[in-house]
Amino acid sequence: MKILLIEDEARIFDFVQQGLQEAGFLVQLAQDGPSGLAAMLQGDADLVLLDGLLPGMDGFEVLRRARQQQVLTPVIVLSARADLPDRLRGFELGADDYLPKPFFTEELIARIRAVLARRHREEPEDWSSAGLTLNRVSRKAQWHATSVVLSQREFSLLGYLMRSPGHIFSRKQILQQVWDIDFDPQTNVVDVCIQRIRKKLSDSSSLPESFPIESIRGVGYRMRANQA
């Protein structure tokens, strides 16, 4: 699980990062509002820890803009502003939880796990986008008349794209999330895996160019949000 920590106080992000890593989480850091928003829009974190007071753009505005851009990643706001109006504002803007500062790392980790478990229970069994359906339990994908069971890697890649239809993911991002590779090894493994998925789901009733995974030249891939 990757946690995006958006926090500008070195003392806080040092002890939070250490606690999260000891608990087995990967941690990505951003230290101001604009860079935090940009990281949220990348869409590759499983959960965001968002400071309420940030340079450049405060945490509430970051949250508002992210939700406006249809970023559905769960967010826990960490803020010294603990009054009821501030907490209510955070929830109204789309926060999943609100933890006043100061806090214990153990409580933060417990809240992270609770939010992730709740989100997991709320996820539908089937993901659908642009006419393609993927079942999270059986790993079965269906496109037109063809239905196949995908390998674990194929399922992870397709699910990653389908959770954010319309969003363009670079090959590096896909390698990080699906293969857990934090560098670019100059490999075509992403392209090969997508070609395998396309081949498995091809049939005589569908044209290859209509398949909803789109290749964006020089950038990466995205799942079409709507059927063309």
VMD Tcl script that draws the C-alpha trace (Angstrom):
set ca {
  {0.00 0.00 0.00}
  {1.29 3.46 -0.91}
  {0.49 6.45 1.31}
  {0.86 9.99 -0.03}
  {1.86 12.26 2.88}
  {1.30 15.98 2.15}
  {2.93 17.80 5.06}
  {5.31 20.76 5.30}
  {6.54 20.37 8.90}
  {9.77 18.33 8.84}
  {9.32 17.12 12.41}
  {5.89 15.71 11.66}
  {6.62 14.08 8.33}
  {9.79 12.50 9.75}
  {8.02 10.66 12.57}
  {4.94 9.86 10.47}
  {7.07 8.50 7.63}
  {9.06 6.34 10.04}
  {5.93 4.96 11.69}
  {4.25 4.18 8.37}
  {7.32 2.46 6.97}
  {7.65 0.35 10.10}
  {4.00 -0.64 9.62}
  {4.77 -1.82 6.07}
  {3.50 1.12 4.01}
  {5.31 2.81 1.14}
  {5.41 6.58 1.66}
  {5.48 9.35 -0.94}
  {6.11 12.89 0.31}
  {4.88 16.28 -0.88}
  {5.66 19.44 1.10}
  {3.32 22.11 -0.27}
  {-0.18 22.45 -1.63}
  {0.52 22.60 -5.39}
  {2.89 19.62 -5.40}
  {0.50 17.70 -3.16}
  {-2.40 18.32 -5.54}
  {-0.27 17.28 -8.51}
  {0.64 14.05 -6.71}
  {-3.02 13.36 -5.90}
  {-3.98 13.87 -9.54}
  {-1.43 11.22 -10.53}
  {-3.81 8.75 -8.90}
  {-1.25 6.16 -7.78}
  {-1.63 6.43 -3.98}
  {-3.92 4.13 -2.00}
  {-4.57 6.81 0.65}
  {-3.63 10.47 1.24}
  {-2.64 12.07 4.53}
  {-3.30 15.77 4.03}
  {-2.14 18.60 6.29}
  {-4.76 21.31 6.66}
  {-2.23 24.17 6.60}
  {0.18 24.09 3.66}
  {2.27 26.69 1.81}
  {1.12 27.64 -1.67}
  {-2.40 26.24 -1.24}
  {-4.04 25.11 1.98}
  {-5.09 21.52 2.48}
  {-8.81 22.25 2.24}
  {-8.34 23.82 -1.19}
  {-6.18 20.87 -2.28}
  {-8.98 18.52 -1.22}
  {-11.66 20.59 -2.93}
  {-9.77 20.68 -6.24}
  {-8.90 16.99 -6.10}
  {-12.51 15.95 -5.54}
  {-13.58 18.37 -8.28}
  {-11.22 16.47 -10.61}
  {-12.92 13.19 -9.62}
  {-9.99 11.95 -7.50}
  {-11.62 9.28 -5.31}
  {-8.54 8.28 -3.29}
  {-9.41 8.17 0.44}
  {-8.11 11.19 2.39}
  {-7.39 11.67 6.09}
  {-6.93 15.32 7.04}
  {-4.25 16.02 9.68}
  {-4.71 19.46 11.14}
  {-4.08 21.61 14.18}
  {-7.44 23.23 13.37}
  {-9.54 20.91 15.52}
  {-12.67 23.03 16.02}
  {-15.98 21.54 14.90}
  {-16.48 23.95 11.93}
  {-13.07 22.96 10.53}
  {-13.77 19.24 10.94}
  {-17.18 19.61 9.32}
  {-15.66 21.56 6.44}
  {-13.15 18.77 5.86}
  {-15.89 16.15 5.69}
  {-18.06 18.34 3.45}
  {-15.15 18.66 1.00}
  {-14.78 14.88 0.83}
  {-12.39 13.83 3.61}
  {-12.82 10.25 4.83}
  {-11.46 11.02 8.30}
  {-10.09 13.97 10.29}
  {-7.33 13.62 12.89}
  {-6.42 16.67 15.00}
  {-2.77 17.40 15.79}
  {-0.96 16.36 17.90}
  {-1.65 12.64 17.47}
  {-0.06 9.27 18.16}
  {1.32 7.35 15.18}
  {-0.43 4.21 16.44}
  {-3.82 5.94 16.22}
  {-3.02 7.27 12.76}
  {-2.13 3.79 11.50}
  {-5.33 2.37 13.03}
  {-7.39 5.03 11.25}
  {-5.58 4.39 7.95}
  {-6.39 0.69 8.16}
  {-10.00 1.40 9.09}
  {-10.48 3.77 6.14}
  {-8.84 1.35 3.70}
  {-10.95 -1.55 4.99}
  {-14.13 0.52 4.71}
  {-13.31 1.62 1.17}
  {-12.51 -1.97 0.20}
  {-15.91 -3.16 1.46}
  {-17.65 -0.37 -0.46}
  {-16.00 -1.19 -3.80}
  {-18.36 -2.90 -6.26}
  {-17.61 -6.48 -7.24}
  {-17.56 -5.45 -10.91}
  {-15.68 -2.55 -12.47}
  {-17.09 -1.33 -15.80}
  {-15.75 1.22 -18.24}
  {-16.40 1.86 -21.94}
  {-18.18 -1.47 -22.36}
  {-15.46 -3.53 -20.65}
  {-16.29 -5.30 -17.36}
  {-13.87 -6.76 -14.81}
  {-14.93 -8.87 -11.83}
  {-12.71 -8.31 -8.77}
  {-13.46 -11.72 -7.25}
  {-13.18 -14.07 -10.24}
  {-10.62 -11.93 -12.20}
  {-12.89 -12.46 -15.21}
  {-12.97 -9.74 -17.90}
  {-15.70 -9.40 -20.51}
  {-15.61 -7.43 -23.76}
  {-18.49 -7.93 -26.21}
  {-19.09 -11.68 -26.48}
  {-15.70 -12.70 -25.09}
  {-15.19 -13.51 -21.42}
  {-11.82 -14.67 -20.06}
  {-10.06 -15.15 -16.73}
  {-6.95 -12.96 -16.51}
  {-3.66 -13.74 -14.85}
  {-2.97 -11.89 -11.59}
  {-0.65 -9.41 -13.35}
  {-3.12 -8.79 -16.18}
  {-5.91 -8.31 -13.64}
  {-3.81 -5.84 -11.59}
  {-2.90 -3.79 -14.67}
  {-6.44 -3.69 -16.05}
  {-7.92 -2.89 -12.65}
  {-5.41 -0.07 -12.15}
  {-6.51 1.57 -15.41}
  {-10.22 0.94 -14.84}
  {-10.28 2.59 -11.40}
  {-9.48 5.95 -13.07}
  {-11.09 6.00 -16.53}
  {-9.92 8.88 -18.69}
  {-6.70 9.36 -16.68}
  {-3.42 8.89 -18.56}
  {-0.85 6.76 -16.73}
  {2.79 6.69 -17.77}
  {4.58 3.37 -18.19}
  {6.69 4.30 -15.15}
  {3.58 4.74 -13.00}
  {2.20 1.40 -14.18}
  {5.51 -0.32 -13.45}
  {5.49 1.15 -9.94}
  {1.94 0.10 -9.14}
  {1.63 -3.24 -10.94}
  {5.22 -4.56 -10.88}
  {6.48 -2.64 -7.81}
  {9.45 -1.32 -9.83}
  {10.56 2.14 -8.65}
  {12.80 2.89 -11.61}
  {12.55 2.71 -15.40}
  {14.37 -0.45 -16.51}
  {13.77 0.35 -20.21}
  {11.48 -2.64 -20.57}
  {8.42 -3.17 -22.76}
  {6.74 -5.41 -20.19}
  {3.78 -3.00 -19.84}
  {3.14 -2.95 -23.61}
  {3.43 -6.75 -23.81}
  {0.96 -7.25 -20.95}
  {-1.59 -4.89 -22.52}
  {-1.24 -6.65 -25.86}
  {-1.94 -9.97 -24.09}
  {-5.10 -8.52 -22.55}
  {-6.26 -7.19 -25.94}
  {-5.55 -10.53 -27.63}
  {-7.43 -12.51 -24.98}
  {-10.51 -10.32 -25.34}
  {-10.54 -9.97 -29.14}
  {-13.34 -11.58 -31.08}
  {-14.86 -11.29 -34.53}
  {-17.50 -8.80 -33.37}
  {-15.06 -6.12 -32.19}
  {-12.49 -4.08 -34.03}
  {-9.02 -3.76 -32.44}
  {-9.16 0.03 -32.60}
  {-12.39 0.06 -30.57}
  {-10.78 -1.62 -27.56}
  {-11.11 0.79 -24.60}
  {-7.45 0.76 -23.51}
  {-5.90 3.61 -25.49}
  {-2.19 4.05 -26.15}
  {-1.11 7.68 -25.83}
  {2.01 8.08 -27.95}
  {5.07 9.03 -25.93}
  {3.13 9.09 -22.66}
  {1.46 5.82 -21.67}
  {-2.04 4.37 -21.50}
  {-5.55 5.24 -20.38}
  {-8.93 3.58 -20.15}
  {-11.60 5.36 -22.18}
  {-14.30 6.81 -19.95}
  {-17.09 6.30 -22.44}
  {-17.75 4.06 -25.39}
  {-16.87 5.75 -28.71}
}
mol new
graphics top color blue
foreach p $ca { graphics top sphere $p radius 0.5 }
foreach p [lrange $ca 0 end-1] q [lrange $ca 1 end] { graphics top cylinder $p $q radius 0.2 }
display resetview
